[in-house]
């Protein structure tokens, strides 16, 4: 693309499609970071393309983002998982304002939690076909070009995915009792109350901290309580949230910088697992749509 005026027109046309492409990629991939990467890769490809050969830029970009997303899904399936946390799923974070699902307000893209969780159970081709056709209205013939299938075969794939989506029960909202346990944990951590932390932690509780350098695992109530109590001082503000359907909260530092995203698995009034995200880049991507 050497003509500056043509390049400007293509850039403007791409920007007009960016939000739609990002939404499409996010629904296929379930990850904001991966969706941004897919859209950026699509831009690099269109920048190298002779746009005179593209009859329908929107359709062309949909196909490109679809192919990139499909490659990402397939690579996830073949990537070995040798230990907990090496392949961390995308986060779906919603404001937790109470036990009624109708009160949940999305922090990021308006993707239903139940749907995103169900999509994770689909194969790459099923997921792509369902999202492109049922959520974005892309014709089966165009989806088939991405999958390397006929339109009829693609229709069957999408139909199979649709049956799986309809047959899967959505995750239930946390109970009042589970929320109460999390609130007790938060109060104990903020107050540095070691004994109170031990009362809400299962003896075999597992803490996984997702850092830029990898996931750090801590096992046992005593070790977890000690670590949580030491780190509580940096927290200036909390927001109760649901993280992939689990109760939790976002924390900020005094200057407004996101500090952590934490979620809890609660069973029989005890916390059995805690997951904490402290990777600054991933936190910024999750929190930025909300504002401060």
Secondary structure, DSSP 8 states (H G I E B T S, - for coil): ---HHHHHHHHHHHHHHHHHHHHHHHHHHS-HHHHHHHHHHHHHHHHHS-GGG-S-HHHHHHHHHHHHHHHHHHHHHHS---STTSS-----EEE--SS-GGG-EESSS---HHHHHHHTTS-HHHHHHHIIIIIT---HHHHHHHHT--HHHHHHHHHHHHHHHHHS-------HHHHHHHHHHHHHHHHT-HHHHHHHEEEEEEEEEEETTEEEEEESHHHHHHHHHHHGGG--EEEEEEETTEEEEEEE-TTS-EEEEEEEEEETTEEEEEEEE--HHHHHHHHTTT--
